Amino acid sequence: MAQSPPAQTAFDIALSDRAEAGLPSAVRKVFRASQRPGMISFANGAPFLGALPFGKLAEDAQHILADQGLVALQYGSSDGIPQLRRHIVDIMALEGITAHPNQVIVTAGSQQALNMAAHATINPGDVVFAEGPSYAGGMAVFTSHEADIVHVPSDAEGLIPAELERLIAETRAAGKTPKVLYTIPNFQNPGGVNLSSQRRLDVGRICRDNGMLLFEDNPYGLLGFDGQIMPAIQPDFPDITFYFGSFSKMFAPGLRLGWVIAPGSIHEHLINIGETAALNPAVFNQLLMSAYLDDPAWKETLDVYRGIYKAKFQALVETLERVMPAGTTWNQPTGGFYLWVKVPDGIDTEELVYEAIERGIVYVPGTAFYTNGAGHSELRLSFCLPSIDEIRKGAAILGELFTEALASSK
């Protein structure tokens, strides 16, 4: 049955200023436009789920409903069930974070956690600093709270501290309030780079010295191709750091589970904000996640995924080396989901995105990851979901498209 179009009103509905300020997700817009059979998608940062133990998960779900159904399908605690919060503490310990389960607030993915933190701390006109390029979903959160976003240049070691200091000084000179540094320090989305150990200390010090908060978003930290785990920023700066974690990339996004730990003074405020939005995270989902983590085999499954993503990354790069026009460059991620590509002048990745869809592939143009109009000669390729054969085929199509576009621009 065909879906009915949205009902039309007899008058224009005036949006709030906050809603007007919000940006739609360019990533999800491109993703929706590509939903047709046979499409090869480099657009969505969706994990490959094929190695999950679905039989065991089904058994866990059955036991939860049979033994704890009255709890699993009932309202729950606003900050999450205790057993999942204990598991989260153990996971964060792998990155050097020492926390108590009572410090953890479970959320519907780290996206909700980020929105809660922004709601609690950002006033209209406050300045949020973020890597350039940066996570489009994060930028949408900050613009919806009417913040001004300033992109900080990055290089192979991540965000450049000296540039952050310069931009903070310019912000103050313009009479604005520097409020937050937002960073994805591990296998950054979309740049794929790691913030170096020294720079983690440098940016924390800069934030503290300038009376700023630090939002540390870390959905990819356990997804290093060779199992390497970088230390978190939070242990050195717990008084200013909001740490966001997620099960969406290391397990599966369908359960919509993430978390946040925050400076102590803000903890109860975040719980109140979460209650207002959703009352509590889904109890059944939390129980299923906890059952999965009860079995130490989850670490072996994670190791399988690291190998899968490494093989996909290598297939993508090997193909791009053969097919992309001369002058194309890309980063060398050591984990995560993303390859950041820069193409020669004369190729506009935003203009070509729908031509790519017509040819059977979808990518995200670099403009989706900036709020200042930059990114026309850049793009993000997600290698996490397509098969290796699809990656090779899709990259070859991409090479043809960009080679033709460059030739026609001369």
Number of C-alpha atoms within 10 A of each C-alpha: 3 4 5 6 6 6 6 7 7 6 6 7 7 8 9 8 11 12 13 12 16 16 16 16 17 17 20 15 11 21 17 10 11 22 13 10 7 10 17 23 26 25 24 22 20 17 21 19 16 9 11 16 13 11 9 12 15 12 11 18 21 14 14 19 15 11 11 13 14 11 14 20 14 10 14 16 16 21 26 22 20 16 16 21 22 16 16 25 19 17 15 18 14 15 17 17 19 13 16 13 19 14 17 23 26 31 28 22 23 24 20 22 28 27 20 21 23 21 17 14 14 17 16 13 16 20 23 26 24 25 28 22 25 24 22 21 19 20 25 19 23 26 22 21 23 21 22 21 23 21 23 23 16 19 14 15 14 25 27 18 21 15 14 23 16 11 17 25 13 13 16 12 10 9 8 14 18 25 23 24 25 24 23 27 29 30 26 29 27 28 31 26 27 24 24 17 14 10 19 20 16 14 22 23 16 18 22 15 9 14 14 20 22 27 25 22 26 20 24 24 28 26 25 23 20 13 15 12 15 18 20 24 25 25 15 16 18 18 15 20 24 23 27 26 27 27 21 21 21 22 20 17 17 10 18 19 26 24 24 27 25 22 16 12 9 14 18 14 15 25 20 15 18 24 15 11 11 13 16 20 26 24 18 21 18 22 21 22 22 20 18 18 17 13 9 9 12 16 13 10 15 18 17 14 24 20 17 17 24 22 15 23 26 13 19 24 18 13 17 22 15 12 17 20 20 12 9 16 16 18 16 15 22 19 27 32 30 27 26 22 19 19 21 16 12 15 22 21 24 19 11 16 18 17 13 19 19 12 14 19 24 27 27 26 25 24 22 27 30 20 20 11 10 14 20 19 19 25 27 28 25 28 31 28 22 20 15 19 12 21 27 19 16 25 26 17 18 21 18 13 20 23 17 13 17 17 11 10 9 6
